[in-house]
Amino acid sequence: MGDWLAHIEVPDLVGMTGREAHALCRDLGLFLGYYNMDQQLPLSMVIAYQEPLPGTMAAPAAAVRIWTTLDPLPDGRRPQ
């Protein structure tokens, strides 16, 4: 039972702005990671994809990586 309480359900961030997603992840105890760590997260851009997927159980302070509508997806495609 203690192991279950030590995990956080990853929220659905797709469609949120970077600012909204950052606030939600911070409140839940997760870290929001932008796919391109060489650039600052554009807080006004809309999130098109995330890893891990919504509903996944993650450890506290785990990273949820996001891609915005202007970024190539992990497989190289662009969001529709």
Summary of the structure (lengths in Angstrom):
residues: 80
radius of gyration: 12.7
end to end distance: 41.1
largest distance: 41.2
contacts: 203
relative contact order: 0.28
helix: 19%
strand: 26%
